[in-house]
């Protein structure tokens, strides 16, 4: 009950393509006529083919902004390069000051960006050398720190939402409905047990009274069988003077 009252209500977050494929609450979309469409449509087998077959043509978007709009409806997941998604999350958070979207933790199909040159171009060796120098010297990391969004709280939206919850707030009925449900179940069980116990006691009492009544009736019947009529002998002069009817009244009951 303590954890129920203190923790906010959160829904499971999809963290991979497999998780997206094995759930039913969200559909997914990606940009058509782009590299991801070729990846999903041309996939011979495996997860990529399943994602491509599971996306309807009407669900695909023609722009990145359209994918974000579909995501904000709460019915779609947008599959896109992480570099774009980080920027989209940052811009939406700056506007709304809340996390309305988040990203999956697991990445897939990791590729690098490259310059397109003519085959056999003399610039290829020069560009390769300069790119390696920029990466090894830390220049790329510095450029990313300068130009990449810094407010990426929504990348781990679940942790951010929990951290922004107020330390204390007024409880509502929704917070306590679980406790009320348990209380109602306990009260119902107690009342039912009380009624059953009273009925059982009443039935047992009637049964005992019935058995006792039968035993008493049987005992009386046995005693009556042990009684005989005894006539007192009429020896006294007084009784001799009584009439026959008067003497017969002296008949009494006595145990043999």
LUMBAZA-843820 format. One record per residue: residue in one letter; x, y, z of N, C-alpha, C in turn. Coordinates in Angstrom, 1 decimal. Layout:
BEGIN
residu / n.east / n.north / n.up / ca.east / ca.north / ca.up / c.east / c.north / c.up
A / X / Y / Z / X / Y / Z / X / Y / Z
...
END
This chain:
BEGIN
residu / n.east / n.north / n.up / ca.east / ca.north / ca.up / c.east / c.north / c.up
X / 0.8 / -1.2 / 0.0 / 0.0 / 0.0 / 0.0 / 0.9 / 1.2 / 0.0
X / 2.0 / 1.2 / 0.7 / 2.9 / 2.4 / 0.7 / 3.4 / 2.7 / -0.6
X / 3.9 / 1.7 / -1.3 / 4.4 / 1.9 / -2.7 / 3.3 / 2.3 / -3.6
X / 2.1 / 1.9 / -3.4 / 1.0 / 2.3 / -4.3 / 0.7 / 3.8 / -4.1
X / 0.8 / 4.3 / -2.9 / 0.5 / 5.7 / -2.7 / 1.6 / 6.6 / -3.1
X / 2.9 / 6.1 / -3.0 / 4.0 / 7.0 / -3.2 / 4.5 / 7.0 / -4.6
X / 4.2 / 6.0 / -5.4 / 4.7 / 5.9 / -6.8 / 3.7 / 6.3 / -7.8
X / 4.0 / 7.2 / -8.8 / 3.1 / 7.6 / -9.8 / 2.7 / 6.5 / -10.7
X / 1.6 / 6.6 / -11.4 / 1.2 / 5.5 / -12.3 / 1.9 / 5.7 / -13.7
X / 2.8 / 4.8 / -14.0 / 3.5 / 4.8 / -15.3 / 3.2 / 3.6 / -16.1
X / 3.4 / 3.7 / -17.4 / 3.1 / 2.6 / -18.3 / 4.5 / 2.1 / -18.8
X / 4.5 / 0.8 / -19.2 / 5.7 / 0.2 / -19.7 / 6.2 / 0.9 / -20.9
X / 7.5 / 1.1 / -21.0 / 8.1 / 1.8 / -22.1 / 8.8 / 0.7 / -23.0
X / 8.5 / 0.8 / -24.3 / 9.1 / -0.1 / -25.3 / 10.6 / 0.2 / -25.5
X / 11.5 / -0.7 / -25.3 / 12.9 / -0.4 / -25.4 / 13.6 / -1.1 / -26.6
X / 12.9 / -1.7 / -27.5 / 13.5 / -2.4 / -28.6 / 12.5 / -2.6 / -29.7
X / 13.1 / -3.0 / -30.9 / 12.2 / -3.4 / -32.0 / 11.4 / -4.6 / -31.6
X / 12.0 / -5.6 / -30.9 / 11.3 / -6.8 / -30.5 / 10.1 / -6.4 / -29.6
X / 10.3 / -5.5 / -28.6 / 9.3 / -5.1 / -27.7 / 8.1 / -4.4 / -28.5
X / 8.5 / -3.6 / -29.5 / 7.5 / -2.9 / -30.3 / 6.7 / -3.9 / -31.1
X / 7.3 / -5.0 / -31.6 / 6.6 / -6.0 / -32.4 / 5.7 / -6.9 / -31.5
X / 6.0 / -7.1 / -30.3 / 5.3 / -8.0 / -29.4 / 4.3 / -7.3 / -28.5
X / 3.9 / -6.1 / -28.9 / 2.8 / -5.5 / -28.1 / 1.7 / -5.1 / -29.1
X / 0.5 / -4.7 / -28.5 / -0.6 / -4.4 / -29.3 / -1.2 / -3.0 / -29.1
X / -0.6 / -2.3 / -28.2 / -1.2 / -0.9 / -27.8 / -0.7 / 0.1 / -28.8
X / 0.4 / 0.0 / -29.4 / 0.9 / 1.0 / -30.3 / 1.2 / 0.4 / -31.7
X / 0.9 / 1.2 / -32.7 / 1.3 / 0.9 / -34.1 / 2.6 / 1.7 / -34.3
X / 3.3 / 1.5 / -35.4 / 4.6 / 2.2 / -35.7 / 4.6 / 2.8 / -37.1
X / 5.4 / 3.8 / -37.2 / 5.5 / 4.4 / -38.5 / 7.0 / 4.8 / -38.7
X / 7.3 / 5.1 / -40.0 / 8.7 / 5.6 / -40.3 / 8.5 / 6.3 / -41.6
X / 9.5 / 7.0 / -42.0 / 9.5 / 7.9 / -43.2 / 9.6 / 7.0 / -44.5
X / 8.6 / 7.2 / -45.3 / 8.7 / 6.4 / -46.6 / 9.6 / 7.1 / -47.6
X / 10.0 / 6.3 / -48.6 / 11.0 / 6.8 / -49.6 / 12.3 / 7.2 / -48.9
X / 12.7 / 6.5 / -47.9 / 14.0 / 6.8 / -47.2 / 14.7 / 5.5 / -46.9
X / 15.9 / 5.6 / -46.2 / 16.7 / 4.4 / -46.0 / 16.0 / 3.3 / -45.2
X / 15.2 / 3.8 / -44.2 / 14.6 / 2.8 / -43.3 / 13.5 / 2.0 / -44.0
X / 12.8 / 2.6 / -45.0 / 11.9 / 1.9 / -45.8 / 12.5 / 0.8 / -46.6
X / 13.7 / 1.1 / -47.2 / 14.4 / 0.1 / -47.9 / 14.9 / -1.1 / -46.9
X / 15.3 / -0.7 / -45.7 / 15.7 / -1.7 / -44.8 / 14.6 / -2.6 / -44.4
X / 13.4 / -2.1 / -44.1 / 12.3 / -2.9 / -43.6 / 11.6 / -3.6 / -44.8
X / 11.5 / -3.0 / -45.9 / 10.8 / -3.6 / -47.0 / 11.6 / -4.7 / -47.7
X / 12.9 / -4.5 / -47.7 / 13.8 / -5.5 / -48.4 / 14.4 / -6.5 / -47.5
X / 14.0 / -6.5 / -46.2 / 14.5 / -7.5 / -45.3 / 14.1 / -8.9 / -45.6
X / 15.0 / -9.8 / -45.8 / 14.6 / -11.1 / -46.3 / 13.9 / -11.9 / -45.1
X / 14.3 / -11.7 / -43.9 / 13.8 / -12.4 / -42.8 / 14.1 / -11.6 / -41.5
X / 13.6 / -12.2 / -40.4 / 14.0 / -11.6 / -39.1 / 13.1 / -10.4 / -38.7
X / 13.6 / -9.7 / -37.7 / 12.8 / -8.6 / -37.1 / 12.6 / -7.5 / -38.1
X / 13.5 / -7.2 / -39.0 / 13.3 / -6.1 / -40.0 / 12.1 / -6.4 / -40.9
X / 12.0 / -7.6 / -41.4 / 10.9 / -8.0 / -42.2 / 9.6 / -7.9 / -41.5
X / 9.6 / -8.3 / -40.2 / 8.4 / -8.3 / -39.4 / 7.9 / -6.9 / -39.2
X / 8.8 / -6.0 / -39.0 / 8.5 / -4.6 / -38.8 / 7.9 / -4.0 / -40.1
X / 8.5 / -4.3 / -41.2 / 8.0 / -3.8 / -42.5 / 6.6 / -4.4 / -42.8
X / 6.4 / -5.6 / -42.5 / 5.1 / -6.2 / -42.8 / 4.0 / -5.7 / -41.8
X / 4.4 / -5.3 / -40.6 / 3.5 / -4.9 / -39.6 / 3.0 / -3.4 / -39.8
X / 3.7 / -2.7 / -40.6 / 3.4 / -1.2 / -40.9 / 2.5 / -1.1 / -42.1
X / 1.4 / -0.4 / -41.9 / 0.5 / -0.2 / -43.1 / 1.0 / 1.0 / -43.9
X / 0.7 / 0.9 / -45.2 / 1.1 / 2.0 / -46.1 / 0.5 / 3.3 / -45.6
X / -0.7 / 3.3 / -45.1 / -1.3 / 4.5 / -44.7 / -0.7 / 5.1 / -43.5
X / 0.0 / 4.3 / -42.7 / 0.6 / 4.8 / -41.5 / 1.9 / 5.5 / -41.7
X / 2.6 / 5.3 / -42.8 / 3.9 / 5.9 / -43.1 / 3.7 / 7.3 / -43.3
X / 4.8 / 8.1 / -43.0 / 4.8 / 9.5 / -43.1 / 5.8 / 10.0 / -44.2
X / 5.6 / 11.2 / -44.7 / 6.4 / 11.7 / -45.7 / 7.5 / 12.7 / -45.2
X / 7.4 / 13.0 / -43.9 / 8.3 / 13.9 / -43.3 / 8.6 / 13.5 / -41.9
X / 9.7 / 14.0 / -41.3 / 10.0 / 13.7 / -39.9 / 9.1 / 14.4 / -39.0
X / 8.6 / 15.6 / -39.3 / 7.7 / 16.3 / -38.5 / 6.3 / 15.5 / -38.4
X / 6.0 / 14.9 / -39.5 / 4.7 / 14.1 / -39.5 / 4.9 / 12.9 / -38.6
X / 6.1 / 12.3 / -38.5 / 6.3 / 11.2 / -37.5 / 6.1 / 11.7 / -36.1
X / 6.6 / 12.9 / -35.8 / 6.5 / 13.4 / -34.4 / 5.0 / 13.7 / -34.1
X / 4.3 / 14.2 / -35.1 / 2.9 / 14.5 / -34.9 / 2.1 / 13.2 / -34.6
X / 2.4 / 12.2 / -35.3 / 1.8 / 10.9 / -35.1 / 2.1 / 10.3 / -33.7
X / 3.4 / 10.5 / -33.3 / 3.8 / 10.0 / -32.0 / 3.0 / 10.7 / -30.9
X / 2.8 / 12.0 / -31.0 / 2.1 / 12.8 / -30.0 / 0.6 / 12.4 / -29.9
X / 0.1 / 11.7 / -30.8 / -1.3 / 11.2 / -30.7 / -1.4 / 10.1 / -29.6
X / -0.3 / 9.5 / -29.3 / -0.3 / 8.4 / -28.3 / -0.6 / 7.1 / -28.9
X / -0.7 / 7.0 / -30.2 / -1.1 / 5.7 / -30.8 / 0.0 / 5.1 / -31.7
X / 1.1 / 5.9 / -31.9 / 2.2 / 5.5 / -32.8 / 3.6 / 5.6 / -32.1
X / 4.5 / 4.8 / -32.6 / 5.9 / 4.9 / -32.3 / 6.6 / 5.3 / -33.6
X / 7.5 / 6.3 / -33.6 / 8.2 / 6.8 / -34.8 / 9.6 / 6.2 / -34.8
X / 10.0 / 5.5 / -35.8 / 11.3 / 4.9 / -36.0 / 12.1 / 5.9 / -36.8
X / 13.2 / 6.4 / -36.3 / 14.0 / 7.4 / -36.9 / 15.4 / 7.4 / -36.3
X / 16.4 / 8.1 / -37.0 / 17.7 / 8.2 / -36.5 / 17.8 / 8.9 / -35.2
X / 18.6 / 8.4 / -34.3 / 18.7 / 8.9 / -32.9 / 19.1 / 10.4 / -32.9
X / 19.9 / 10.8 / -33.9 / 20.4 / 12.2 / -33.9 / 19.2 / 13.1 / -34.1
X / 18.2 / 12.8 / -34.9 / 17.0 / 13.6 / -35.1 / 16.1 / 13.5 / -33.9
X / 16.0 / 12.3 / -33.3 / 15.0 / 12.1 / -32.2 / 15.5 / 12.9 / -31.0
X / 16.8 / 13.0 / -30.7 / 17.3 / 13.8 / -29.6 / 16.9 / 15.2 / -29.8
X / 17.1 / 15.8 / -31.0 / 16.7 / 17.2 / -31.2 / 15.2 / 17.4 / -31.1
X / 14.4 / 16.5 / -31.6 / 13.0 / 16.6 / -31.5 / 12.5 / 16.6 / -30.0
X / 13.1 / 15.7 / -29.2 / 12.7 / 15.6 / -27.8 / 13.1 / 16.9 / -27.1
X / 14.3 / 17.5 / -27.4 / 14.7 / 18.7 / -26.7 / 13.8 / 19.9 / -27.1
X / 13.5 / 20.0 / -28.4 / 12.6 / 21.1 / -28.8 / 11.2 / 21.0 / -28.2
X / 10.7 / 19.8 / -28.1 / 9.4 / 19.6 / -27.5 / 9.4 / 19.9 / -26.0
X / 10.5 / 19.5 / -25.3 / 10.6 / 19.8 / -23.9 / 10.7 / 21.3 / -23.6
X / 11.4 / 22.0 / -24.5 / 11.6 / 23.5 / -24.3 / 10.2 / 24.2 / -24.4
X / 9.4 / 23.7 / -25.3 / 8.1 / 24.3 / -25.5 / 7.1 / 23.9 / -24.4
X / 7.0 / 22.7 / -24.0 / 6.0 / 22.2 / -23.1 / 6.4 / 22.1 / -21.6
X / 7.7 / 22.0 / -21.4 / 8.3 / 21.8 / -20.0 / 7.8 / 20.5 / -19.4
X / 7.5 / 19.6 / -20.3 / 7.1 / 18.2 / -19.8 / 7.6 / 17.2 / -20.8
X / 7.7 / 15.9 / -20.4 / 8.1 / 14.9 / -21.3 / 6.9 / 14.2 / -21.9
X / 6.6 / 14.5 / -23.2 / 5.5 / 13.9 / -23.9 / 6.0 / 12.7 / -24.8
X / 7.3 / 12.6 / -24.9 / 7.8 / 11.5 / -25.7 / 9.1 / 11.1 / -25.1
X / 9.5 / 9.9 / -25.5 / 10.8 / 9.3 / -25.0 / 11.4 / 8.4 / -26.1
X / 12.6 / 7.9 / -25.9 / 13.2 / 7.1 / -26.9 / 13.5 / 5.7 / -26.3
X / 13.6 / 4.7 / -27.2 / 14.0 / 3.4 / -26.7 / 15.5 / 3.3 / -26.4
X / 15.8 / 2.5 / -25.4 / 17.2 / 2.4 / -25.0 / 18.1 / 1.7 / -26.0
X / 17.5 / 0.7 / -26.6 / 18.3 / -0.2 / -27.5 / 18.3 / 0.4 / -28.9
X / 19.5 / 0.5 / -29.5 / 19.6 / 0.9 / -30.9 / 19.7 / -0.3 / -31.8
X / 19.6 / 0.0 / -33.1 / 19.7 / -1.0 / -34.1 / 20.2 / -0.4 / -35.4
X / 20.8 / -1.2 / -36.2 / 21.3 / -0.9 / -37.5 / 22.2 / 0.4 / -37.4
X / 23.3 / 0.2 / -36.7 / 24.2 / 1.3 / -36.4 / 25.1 / 1.5 / -37.7
X / 25.0 / 2.7 / -38.2 / 25.8 / 3.0 / -39.4 / 26.4 / 4.4 / -39.2
X / 27.4 / 4.7 / -40.0 / 28.0 / 6.0 / -39.9 / 27.7 / 6.9 / -41.1
X / 27.9 / 8.2 / -40.9 / 27.7 / 9.1 / -42.0 / 29.0 / 9.3 / -42.8
X / 28.8 / 9.6 / -44.1 / 30.0 / 9.7 / -45.0 / 29.8 / 10.7 / -46.1
X / 30.8 / 11.2 / -46.6 / 30.8 / 12.1 / -47.8 / 30.7 / 11.2 / -49.1
X / 29.9 / 11.7 / -50.0 / 29.7 / 11.0 / -51.3 / 30.7 / 11.6 / -52.3
X / 31.6 / 10.8 / -52.8 / 32.6 / 11.3 / -53.7 / 32.6 / 10.4 / -55.0
X / 33.1 / 11.0 / -56.0 / 33.3 / 10.2 / -57.2 / 34.3 / 9.0 / -57.0
X / 34.0 / 8.0 / -57.7 / 34.9 / 6.8 / -57.6 / 36.3 / 7.2 / -58.0
X / 37.3 / 6.9 / -57.1 / 38.7 / 7.2 / -57.4 / 39.1 / 8.7 / -57.2
X / 38.2 / 9.4 / -56.4 / 38.5 / 10.8 / -56.2 / 39.8 / 10.9 / -55.3
X / 40.6 / 12.0 / -55.6 / 41.8 / 12.2 / -54.8 / 41.5 / 12.8 / -53.5
X / 40.2 / 13.3 / -53.2 / 39.9 / 13.8 / -52.0 / 39.5 / 12.8 / -50.9
X / 39.3 / 11.5 / -51.3 / 38.9 / 10.5 / -50.4 / 40.0 / 10.3 / -49.3
X / 41.2 / 10.2 / -49.7 / 42.3 / 9.9 / -48.7 / 42.4 / 11.1 / -47.8
X / 42.3 / 12.3 / -48.3 / 42.5 / 13.5 / -47.5 / 41.3 / 13.7 / -46.5
X / 40.1 / 13.4 / -46.9 / 38.9 / 13.5 / -46.0 / 39.0 / 12.4 / -44.9
X / 39.4 / 11.2 / -45.3 / 39.5 / 10.1 / -44.3 / 40.6 / 10.5 / -43.2
X / 41.7 / 11.1 / -43.6 / 42.7 / 11.5 / -42.7 / 42.2 / 12.6 / -41.8
X / 41.5 / 13.6 / -42.3 / 41.1 / 14.7 / -41.5 / 40.0 / 14.3 / -40.5
X / 39.1 / 13.4 / -40.9 / 38.0 / 12.9 / -40.1 / 38.6 / 12.1 / -38.9
X / 39.6 / 11.3 / -39.2 / 40.2 / 10.5 / -38.1 / 41.0 / 11.4 / -37.1
X / 41.6 / 12.5 / -37.6 / 42.3 / 13.5 / -36.8 / 41.3 / 14.2 / -35.9
X / 40.1 / 14.5 / -36.4 / 39.1 / 15.2 / -35.7 / 38.5 / 14.3 / -34.6
X / 38.4 / 13.1 / -34.9 / 37.8 / 12.1 / -33.9 / 38.9 / 11.9 / -32.8
X / 40.1 / 11.6 / -33.2 / 41.1 / 11.3 / -32.2 / 41.5 / 12.5 / -31.3
X / 41.5 / 13.6 / -31.8 / 41.8 / 14.8 / -31.1 / 40.7 / 15.3 / -30.1
X / 39.5 / 14.8 / -30.2 / 38.4 / 15.2 / -29.4 / 37.6 / 16.4 / -30.0
X / 37.9 / 16.8 / -31.2 / 37.2 / 17.9 / -31.8 / 35.8 / 17.5 / -32.0
X / 35.5 / 16.3 / -32.5 / 34.1 / 15.9 / -32.7 / 33.3 / 15.9 / -31.4
X / 34.0 / 15.5 / -30.3 / 33.3 / 15.5 / -29.0 / 33.0 / 16.9 / -28.6
X / 33.9 / 17.9 / -28.8 / 33.7 / 19.3 / -28.5 / 32.6 / 19.9 / -29.3
X / 32.5 / 19.6 / -30.6 / 31.5 / 20.1 / -31.4 / 30.1 / 19.6 / -31.0
X / 30.1 / 18.3 / -30.6 / 28.8 / 17.7 / -30.1 / 28.4 / 18.4 / -28.8
X / 29.3 / 18.7 / -27.9 / 28.9 / 19.3 / -26.7 / 28.4 / 20.7 / -26.9
X / 28.9 / 21.4 / -28.0 / 28.4 / 22.8 / -28.3 / 27.1 / 22.8 / -29.0
X / 26.9 / 21.9 / -30.0 / 25.8 / 22.0 / -30.8 / 24.7 / 21.0 / -30.5
X / 25.0 / 20.0 / -29.7 / 24.0 / 18.9 / -29.4 / 23.1 / 19.4 / -28.3
X / 21.8 / 19.0 / -28.3 / 20.9 / 19.5 / -27.2 / 21.5 / 19.0 / -25.8
X / 21.4 / 19.9 / -24.8 / 21.8 / 19.6 / -23.5 / 20.7 / 19.1 / -22.6
X / 19.5 / 19.5 / -22.8 / 18.4 / 19.2 / -22.0 / 17.7 / 17.9 / -22.6
X / 18.3 / 16.8 / -22.3 / 17.8 / 15.5 / -22.8 / 17.2 / 14.7 / -21.6
X / 16.4 / 15.4 / -20.8 / 15.8 / 14.7 / -19.7 / 14.8 / 13.6 / -20.2
X / 14.2 / 13.9 / -21.3 / 13.1 / 13.0 / -21.8 / 13.7 / 11.7 / -22.4
X / 15.0 / 11.6 / -22.6 / 15.6 / 10.4 / -23.1 / 15.3 / 9.3 / -22.2
X / 15.4 / 9.5 / -20.9 / 15.0 / 8.6 / -19.8 / 13.8 / 9.2 / -19.1
X / 12.6 / 9.1 / -19.8 / 11.5 / 9.8 / -19.3 / 10.9 / 9.3 / -18.0
X / 11.0 / 8.0 / -17.8 / 10.5 / 7.4 / -16.6 / 11.2 / 7.9 / -15.4
X / 12.5 / 7.9 / -15.4 / 13.3 / 8.5 / -14.3 / 13.0 / 9.9 / -14.1
X / 12.9 / 10.7 / -15.2 / 12.7 / 12.1 / -15.0 / 11.3 / 12.4 / -14.4
X / 10.3 / 11.7 / -14.8 / 8.9 / 11.9 / -14.3 / 8.9 / 11.6 / -12.8
X / 9.6 / 10.5 / -12.4 / 9.6 / 10.2 / -11.0 / 10.3 / 11.3 / -10.2
X / 11.4 / 11.8 / -10.7 / 12.2 / 12.8 / -10.0 / 11.5 / 14.1 / -9.9
X / 10.6 / 14.4 / -10.8 / 9.9 / 15.7 / -10.8 / 8.6 / 15.6 / -10.0
X / 8.2 / 14.5 / -9.5 / 7.0 / 14.4 / -8.7 / 7.2 / 15.2 / -7.3
X / 6.2 / 15.9 / -6.9 / 6.3 / 16.6 / -5.6 / 6.4 / 15.6 / -4.5
X / 7.2 / 16.0 / -3.4 / 7.4 / 15.2 / -2.3 / 6.2 / 14.9 / -1.5
X / 5.3 / 15.8 / -1.5 / 4.0 / 15.6 / -0.8 / 2.9 / 16.2 / -1.6
X / 1.7 / 15.6 / -1.6 / 0.6 / 16.1 / -2.3 / -0.7 / 15.6 / -1.7
X / -1.8 / 16.2 / -2.0 / -3.1 / 15.7 / -1.4 / -3.5 / 14.5 / -2.1
X / -3.9 / 13.5 / -1.3 / -4.3 / 12.2 / -1.9 / -5.7 / 12.3 / -2.5
X / -5.9 / 11.6 / -3.6 / -7.2 / 11.6 / -4.2 / -7.8 / 10.2 / -4.1
X / -9.0 / 10.0 / -4.6 / -9.7 / 8.7 / -4.5 / -8.9 / 7.7 / -5.4
X / -8.4 / 8.1 / -6.5 / -7.6 / 7.2 / -7.4 / -6.4 / 6.7 / -6.6
X / -5.8 / 7.5 / -5.8 / -4.6 / 7.0 / -5.0 / -5.0 / 5.9 / -4.0
X / -6.2 / 6.0 / -3.4 / -6.6 / 5.1 / -2.3 / -7.6 / 4.0 / -2.8
X / -7.9 / 4.0 / -4.1 / -8.9 / 3.0 / -4.5 / -8.5 / 1.6 / -4.2
X / -7.2 / 1.3 / -4.3 / -6.7 / -0.1 / -4.0 / -6.9 / -0.4 / -2.5
X / -6.6 / 0.6 / -1.6 / -6.8 / 0.3 / -0.2 / -8.3 / 0.2 / 0.1
X / -9.2 / 1.0 / -0.5 / -10.6 / 0.9 / -0.3 / -11.1 / -0.5 / -0.8
X / -10.6 / -1.0 / -1.9 / -11.0 / -2.3 / -2.4 / -10.7 / -3.4 / -1.4
X / -9.5 / -3.3 / -0.9 / -9.1 / -4.4 / 0.1 / -9.9 / -4.3 / 1.4
X / -10.2 / -3.0 / 1.8 / -11.1 / -2.9 / 3.0 / -12.5 / -3.4 / 2.7
X / -13.0 / -3.2 / 1.5 / -14.4 / -3.7 / 1.2 / -14.4 / -5.2 / 1.2
X / -13.3 / -5.8 / 0.6 / -13.2 / -7.3 / 0.6 / -13.1 / -7.8 / 2.0
X / -12.3 / -7.2 / 2.8 / -12.3 / -7.7 / 4.2 / -13.6 / -7.6 / 5.0
X / -14.2 / -6.4 / 4.8 / -15.5 / -6.2 / 5.4 / -16.6 / -7.2 / 4.9
X / -16.6 / -7.5 / 3.6 / -17.6 / -8.4 / 3.1 / -17.3 / -9.8 / 3.6
X / -16.0 / -10.2 / 3.7 / -15.7 / -11.5 / 4.2 / -16.0 / -11.7 / 5.7
X / -15.8 / -10.6 / 6.5 / -16.2 / -10.6 / 7.9 / -17.7 / -10.8 / 8.1
X / -18.5 / -10.0 / 7.3 / -19.9 / -10.1 / 7.5 / -20.4 / -11.5 / 7.1
X / -19.9 / -12.0 / 6.0 / -20.3 / -13.3 / 5.5 / -20.0 / -14.4 / 6.6
X / -18.8 / -14.3 / 7.1 / -18.4 / -15.3 / 8.2 / -19.3 / -15.2 / 9.4
X / -19.7 / -13.9 / 9.8 / -20.6 / -13.7 / 10.9 / -21.9 / -14.3 / 10.7
X / -22.5 / -14.1 / 9.5 / -23.8 / -14.6 / 9.2 / -23.8 / -16.1 / 9.2
X / -22.8 / -16.7 / 8.6 / -22.7 / -18.2 / 8.5 / -22.5 / -18.8 / 9.9
X / -21.8 / -18.1 / 10.8 / -21.6 / -18.6 / 12.1 / -22.9 / -18.5 / 12.9
X / -23.6 / -17.4 / 12.8 / -24.9 / -17.3 / 13.5 / -25.9 / -18.4 / 13.0
X / -26.0 / -18.6 / 11.7 / -26.9 / -19.6 / 11.2 / -26.5 / -21.0 / 11.7
X / -25.2 / -21.3 / 11.7 / -24.7 / -22.6 / 12.2 / -25.1 / -22.8 / 13.7
X / -24.9 / -21.7 / 14.5 / -25.3 / -21.8 / 15.9 / -26.7 / -22.0 / 16.1
X / -27.6 / -21.3 / 15.3 / -29.0 / -21.4 / 15.4 / -29.5 / -22.9 / 15.0
X / -28.9 / -23.4 / 14.0 / -29.2 / -24.8 / 13.5 / -28.8 / -25.8 / 14.6
X / -27.6 / -25.6 / 15.2 / -27.1 / -26.5 / 16.2 / -28.0 / -26.5 / 17.4
X / -28.5 / -25.3 / 17.8 / -29.3 / -25.2 / 19.0 / -30.6 / -25.8 / 18.8
X / -31.2 / -25.7 / 17.6 / -32.5 / -26.4 / 17.3 / -32.3 / -27.9 / 17.3
X / -31.2 / -28.3 / 16.8 / -30.9 / -29.8 / 16.7 / -30.8 / -30.3 / 18.1
X / -30.1 / -29.6 / 19.0 / -30.0 / -30.1 / 20.4 / -31.3 / -30.1 / 21.1
X / -32.2 / -29.1 / 20.9 / -33.5 / -29.0 / 21.5 / -34.4 / -30.2 / 21.0
X / -34.3 / -30.5 / 19.8 / -35.1 / -31.6 / 19.2 / -34.7 / -32.9 / 19.8
X / -33.3 / -33.1 / 19.9 / -32.9 / -34.4 / 20.5 / -33.3 / -34.5 / 21.9
X / -33.2 / -33.4 / 22.7 / -33.5 / -33.4 / 24.1 / -35.0 / -33.7 / 24.3
X / -35.8 / -33.1 / 23.5 / -37.3 / -33.3 / 23.6 / -37.6 / -34.8 / 23.3
X / -37.0 / -35.4 / 22.3 / -37.2 / -36.8 / 22.0 / -36.8 / -37.7 / 23.2
X / -35.7 / -37.4 / 23.8 / -35.2 / -38.2 / 24.9 / -36.2 / -38.1 / 26.1
X / -36.6 / -36.9 / 26.4 / -37.6 / -36.7 / 27.5 / -38.9 / -37.5 / 27.3
X / -39.4 / -37.4 / 26.0 / -40.6 / -38.1 / 25.7 / -40.4 / -39.6 / 25.8
X / -39.3 / -40.2 / 25.5 / -39.0 / -41.6 / 25.6 / -38.9 / -42.0 / 27.0
X / -38.3 / -41.2 / 27.9 / -38.2 / -41.5 / 29.3 / -39.5 / -41.6 / 30.0
X / -40.4 / -40.6 / 29.7 / -41.8 / -40.6 / 30.3 / -42.5 / -41.9 / 29.9
X / -42.4 / -42.2 / 28.6 / -43.1 / -43.4 / 28.2 / -42.6 / -44.7 / 28.9
X / -41.3 / -44.8 / 29.2 / -40.8 / -45.9 / 30.0 / -41.3 / -45.9 / 31.4
X / -41.4 / -44.7 / 32.0 / -41.9 / -44.6 / 33.4 / -43.3 / -45.1 / 33.5
X / -44.2 / -44.7 / 32.5 / -45.6 / -45.0 / 32.5 / -45.7 / -46.6 / 32.4
X / -44.8 / -47.2 / 31.7 / -44.9 / -48.6 / 31.6 / -44.5 / -49.3 / 32.9
X / -43.8 / -48.6 / 33.8 / -43.4 / -49.2 / 35.1 / -44.5 / -49.0 / 36.2
X / -45.5 / -48.3 / 35.9 / -46.6 / -48.0 / 36.9 / -47.7 / -49.0 / 36.8
X / -48.2 / -49.5 / 38.0 / -49.4 / -50.3 / 38.0 / -50.4 / -49.8 / 39.0
X / -51.6 / -50.3 / 38.8 / -52.7 / -49.8 / 39.7 / -52.7 / -50.7 / 40.9
X / -52.7 / -50.1 / 42.1 / -52.7 / -50.8 / 43.4 / -54.0 / -50.4 / 44.2
X / -54.7 / -51.3 / 44.6 / -55.9 / -51.0 / 45.4 / -55.6 / -51.2 / 46.9
X / -55.8 / -50.1 / 47.6 / -55.6 / -50.2 / 49.1 / -56.7 / -51.1 / 49.7
X / -56.2 / -52.1 / 50.5 / -57.2 / -53.0 / 51.1 / -58.1 / -52.2 / 52.1
X / -59.4 / -52.6 / 52.0 / -60.4 / -51.9 / 52.9 / -60.5 / -52.7 / 54.1
X / -59.7 / -52.4 / 55.2 / -59.8 / -53.1 / 56.4 / -60.4 / -52.2 / 57.5
X / -60.3 / -50.9 / 57.4 / -60.8 / -50.1 / 58.4 / -62.3 / -50.0 / 58.4
X / -62.9 / -49.9 / 59.6 / -64.3 / -49.8 / 59.7 / -64.9 / -48.6 / 58.9
X / -64.1 / -47.6 / 58.9 / -64.5 / -46.4 / 58.2 / -64.7 / -46.6 / 56.7
X / -63.7 / -47.3 / 56.2 / -63.7 / -47.5 / 54.7 / -64.8 / -48.6 / 54.4
X / -65.1 / -49.5 / 55.4 / -66.1 / -50.5 / 55.1 / -67.5 / -49.8 / 55.0
X / -67.6 / -48.7 / 55.7 / -68.9 / -48.0 / 55.6 / -69.1 / -47.2 / 54.3
X / -67.9 / -47.0 / 53.6 / -68.0 / -46.2 / 52.4 / -68.7 / -47.0 / 51.3
X / -69.3 / -46.3 / 50.5 / -69.9 / -47.0 / 49.3 / -68.8 / -47.5 / 48.4
X / -69.2 / -48.4 / 47.5 / -68.3 / -48.9 / 46.6 / -67.6 / -47.9 / 45.7
X / -68.5 / -46.9 / 45.3 / -67.9 / -45.8 / 44.5 / -66.9 / -45.0 / 45.3
X / -67.2 / -44.7 / 46.5 / -66.2 / -44.0 / 47.3 / -64.9 / -44.7 / 47.6
X / -65.0 / -46.0 / 47.7 / -63.8 / -46.8 / 47.9 / -62.9 / -46.9 / 46.7
X / -63.6 / -46.9 / 45.6 / -62.8 / -47.0 / 44.3 / -62.0 / -45.7 / 44.1
X / -62.4 / -44.6 / 44.8 / -61.7 / -43.4 / 44.6 / -60.3 / -43.5 / 45.3
X / -60.1 / -44.5 / 46.2 / -58.9 / -44.7 / 46.9 / -57.8 / -45.4 / 46.1
X / -58.1 / -45.7 / 44.8 / -57.2 / -46.3 / 43.9 / -56.1 / -45.3 / 43.6
X / -54.9 / -45.7 / 43.8 / -53.7 / -44.7 / 43.6 / -52.7 / -45.4 / 42.7
X / -51.7 / -44.6 / 42.3 / -50.6 / -45.1 / 41.4 / -49.4 / -45.4 / 42.3
X / -48.8 / -46.5 / 42.1 / -47.6 / -46.8 / 42.8 / -46.6 / -47.6 / 42.0
X / -45.3 / -47.3 / 42.2 / -44.3 / -48.0 / 41.4 / -44.1 / -49.4 / 41.9
X / -44.0 / -50.4 / 41.0 / -43.8 / -51.8 / 41.4 / -42.3 / -52.0 / 41.7
END
